[in-house]
Amino acid sequence: FRSAFKKAYSIALNDKNIDKIEFENNEYDNLEDYFDMAISFYQEKNFKEALNYANMMLKIDPDSAGAYFIKSKIAYLEDDKINANKYFKRAVLLNNSLLNTKLAKKLGFEGMPALTKEECFLYAQKSYFKGKINLAIDYLRKCIELGNCNIDVYLTLIDCYLKNQNFSAAKNAISEAKKINENNVSLLLLEAECKRLKHDDYEDILLKAYKINPNNKQVLLNLGNLYLDNKNYIIAKKYFENLISIDDTLYEAYFGYIYSLIKLDELDKTQSLIRKISSLNKNQEEI
């Protein structure tokens, strides 16, 4: 396997210039293959080739904890303590489980490195988008401990708690966020989502958000879908109609509007709208 894999990249790597390799988006799925190759060469003490594959990983994913971990291990064995520490710090910030490795002990990492508030939020976002919700929560809590956080930190934290269905923690974070700006529409949407997931009263929060900003597309869509689910087609129609007037490219808005019209037996209005939604659907498929 390894010889075949290496041969596939031999032309691109013949001058060892990683920047000359062009990666397609779907090659992100092969990141583990590059990691396996890097580990294989590392175990053979072929550090030059191991670094080539670690750098290939970083070409695909600049936030690859595995790549930085390999680079740190190699730097440590080559007695380059400065880079060993630098790479390990990057690795552990992206994957805190690496604190349990032998390398962490050798380098003297007993806990997470100290970060500024801005760095905490940055790594929280990186963790969030990689689906590492618990790690994102850890960074966001550290960010809040450092004080004077803006509402975006709390919005992300609330979203993380909702993804974990930790409604009690989400509720507490919502209360703290309200101290910063209780009329923030994004906050109200998250509070409404919390109530929806808890099967609690959800409508009042959405209506409050609508009153603050009647042109917010997400608020209009949520209200339209709420009344659609409740079979209140007259009110649902109103919100979908408003949404289309603000943005006439939203497939979901047309779908909800057409469905409401059909239920209200206003079929004469649906033909042109069906052509429009078909056009939007076609454009989405082409993208």
Number of C-alpha atoms within 10 A of each C-alpha: 7 12 8 9 12 15 12 11 11 12 11 15 19 9 9 14 11 16 11 10 14 10 11 8 8 8 10 14 9 11 19 12 16 20 19 15 21 27 22 16 18 19 11 10 13 14 22 14 20 26 20 20 26 25 23 22 25 18 17 19 13 12 19 20 23 23 28 26 22 25 25 26 22 21 20 20 12 11 11 13 15 11 16 23 20 14 21 28 23 18 24 22 24 23 17 15 11 19 20 13 10 11 18 18 11 9 14 11 19 10 11 11 10 9 15 11 18 12 14 23 24 16 20 29 21 18 22 19 11 12 12 16 21 16 22 26 22 16 25 25 17 18 23 17 11 14 9 10 17 12 18 13 19 24 21 21 27 26 21 23 20 20 14 13 14 13 17 12 16 24 18 11 19 21 14 14 22 15 10 14 12 13 14 16 21 16 23 22 21 21 24 24 19 26 17 14 14 12 9 11 13 19 16 10 19 24 17 17 23 20 11 13 15 15 16 15 20 15 25 26 20 19 22 29 22 18 19 21 11 10 13 16 21 15 16 26 24 16 24 28 20 19 26 19 12 13 13 15 15 17 18 16 26 24 15 21 26 23 17 25 19 15 14 13 11 11 11 9 12 18 10 10 14 14 11 16 20 14 14 17 13 11 10 10 8 7 5
